[in-house]
Amino acid sequence: MSASDQEQAVTDPSPVRTGGLTPRQARRLRIAAASVLMVAVGAVLAVRLASRSSVLVVGVYGLALILCGGVIELSRRGRTRLGTWLLVASLAAAVAADAFLIP
């Protein structure tokens, strides 16, 4: 392979996709998922406040809502992997706090 062939192979992107999502589709999917989860967390917060009003309930679910908003902003800026990990970790922490901390 000559130097010009190698140079052209490096500069010309391959038009064939191997599968998966484009970065734009991934961002939109994360934004949609975080928005749906934000609505779900808001609904759970309303149900929990109807049954028992506690500052801890508001704190746990309020923090989860804030983190969902942060994930939306991270996804808008192209940090989809970081946003996905943050979303999973925050929702797992909220569920664990609800199960073990809130009486």
N, C-alpha and C positions, 0 to 999 in steps of 0.2 A: 504494500500500500504506500503510495507516494505521500509527500507532505501536503500537497494540495487536496488529496482525497481525505486525509485525516482532518485538515482544516475545515473542509466542507462538512464533514460528518459532525464536527463539534458545533459549527455555527448553524446548521440547518436542523430545526427541531423535527422530530418524527411526527407526522400527522396522524399516526395510528394511536388511538388510546387503548390502553390495556384493560379498561374497566374502572369502576369506582365513580366518585363524584368529582366534578370540577370544583375549584375553590369557591366559586360563587354559590354553587348549589350546596356545598357544605356549610357555608356561612348562613344561608337562608334556612337550611334544615335546623341548625343549632338555634337560630333566633326563634324559629317556630316552636321548637321543643321547649325552650326556656319560657316562651310566652304562655304556652299551654300549662306548663308546670307552675308558672306564677299564678295563673287563674286558679289552678287546683289548690295551691297552698293558701291562697286567699279564701277559698271556700272552706277549707279545713279550719282556718283561723276563725272564720265566722261561726262555724259549728262548735268549735271548742270554747269560744267566748260565750256562746249561748248556754252551754252546759255548766261552765265554771269560769268566772272571771279572775284571772291570775296574771300578775305582771310577768311571770315566767312564761306563760303561754304566749303573751304578746311579744316578749323578747325573742323566744325561739322562732316563732313563725315570722315575726318582723324581720329578723336577721335572714331567714330563708328567702323572704321576698326581696330584700336588698341584694342578696347574692344572685338571685335570678336576674335582677336588673343589671348587675355587673356582668353576668355572662352574656346578656344581650349586647352590652356595649363592647365587650371583648370580641364577640363574634363580628360585630360591625367593623371593628378595626383589623380583622383578619387573624385573630388569635384563637382559632376554633378549637385546637387541641387543649390549650390551657383552659378555655371556657368550658369544654366538656368535662375535664377533670374537676374543675371547681364546682360545676353543677352537680355531678355525681357525689362528690364529697360533702357538699352542703346539704343536699337532700338526705343523704345517709345520716349525717349528724343530726338533722332536724327530726328524723324518724326515731333515731336512737334516744335523743333527748326527750321526745314525747313519750316513748315507752318506759324509760328508766328514771327520768328526773321529775316529770310532772305528775303530781299525785292524782 
